[in-house]
Amino acid sequence: MASLTVDSKDPIELPVHAASVGPDVIDVSELTNQGYFTYDPGFVSTASCNSNITYIDGDEGILLHCGYPIEQLAERSDFLELCYLLLNGELPSATEKDDFVGEIRRHSKVDDQLRNFFTGFRRDAHPMAMMCGVVGALAAFYHNSLDITDASHRRDTAHRLIAKMPILAAMSRRHALGLPFIDPRDDLGYAGNFLHMMFAPADGDYEVNPVLARAFDRIFLLHADHEQNASTSTVRLAGSTGANPYACIAAGIAALWGPAHGGANEAVLNMLAEIGTPENIGKFVKRAKDPDDPFRIMGFGHRVYKNYDPRARVMQQTCREVLDELGVENDPTLQMAQQLERIALEDEYFVDRRLYPNVDFYSGIILRAIGIPEDMFTVIFTTGRTPGWIAHWCEMVAVPYKIGRPRQLYTGASRRDFVPIEKR
Ligand code: CMC
């Protein structure tokens, strides 16, 4: 029990709920009955829900999905197995995994009418704009399975979204290039299919490089979930109104689009291009430390990690594997990123604030080396994050839940009478 005393009034008793790992939480829901709200801009100290899916220890740089460390999953598992884990709480047996992969394959088609949505966009539309629109539009195609109180409908929706997201992502790219859409192939895996749908020319075949397919699978896996981040919280908030899951995921995609969230890897490459040459690094580090300059080192810092982001380590390793495979020796962007990282990690400003590279610091370099255009980076993140979003939505709607409705500290005018326009 915690006890809160305000203005020498009687203490207010607040229950403390125990976490299975990590900080316990003080339940402040009683405060509203006592005439108070809590104030926590950016929700830095606020737990908005309880969840069994993902645990992060930001001080130690630990990320666990249903208890399994991300490093072990990245090395020994794969994206679809992680999707199963996030949705079901346990790793699948061999048969369960085969069935799940088969289910995802079964849903790997998009309705012909949906293709028309893409052609409604200008070719130079940002692919994230297409993704927000087209994913939201999926609700129009599945009237018969939109009962959010039915567990089988929720499961089908989850599988459908995981299956269709890479197809829609590739379609957004092919539309921009004016290329015909192509369907996934049964002989390719999830990431291999994505590469094929992205890169196969209109009139020829495309050989999927297994090293790049494995790297891509790992990129999806590293992005799969990250507990109550801005986009996942958006999905939960939209879902708390009872909105359909496609609308909720479209809301999550919109939240992910911002440069402080999913747009950061694109911003890292822009920043490295702006820095230009290694001699300029010092100047930009100085700018990042200047409180009057909005410039920040993109791909550095995290709301939760005050240590090296464990995903960034795997990403850095994957980056080396991809560049080796592609025969890119001495990639100047990678060299500059590494030099910037070294300088920042030794700088008092970054050390004091515990700012370390995050998952986005190296992912842009890998994606660019594979040939993914920069405006598609956040779309890749979207595809990877889909199982996390839908797992959180399923977790929330499977049990009784309240509509999300934060309060505020009101600082506007107090009551006043209306003034007719001629007297203002
Ligand atoms: N470069 C320079 N200074 C920074 C940076 C940075 N990248 N990040 C934080 N700081 C400073 C910030 O200015 C502040 O300094 P002071 O205490 O003197 O005012 C201090 O560190 C704390 O920063 P904050 O903005 O209060 O921290 P936050 O938790 O609100 O922001 C963040 C987290 C990720 C938005 C921020 O670190 C940032 O903007 N990073 C760059 C963008 C980025 O890489 N985003 C990807 C996040 S990981 C992918 C994902 O999960 O979506």
Residues whose N, C-alpha, C, O or C-beta is under 5 A from the ligand:
A	BS01	CMC	P259 A260 H261 G262 A264 A288 F295 R296 I297 M298 G299 F300 G301 H302 R303 R353 N358 D360
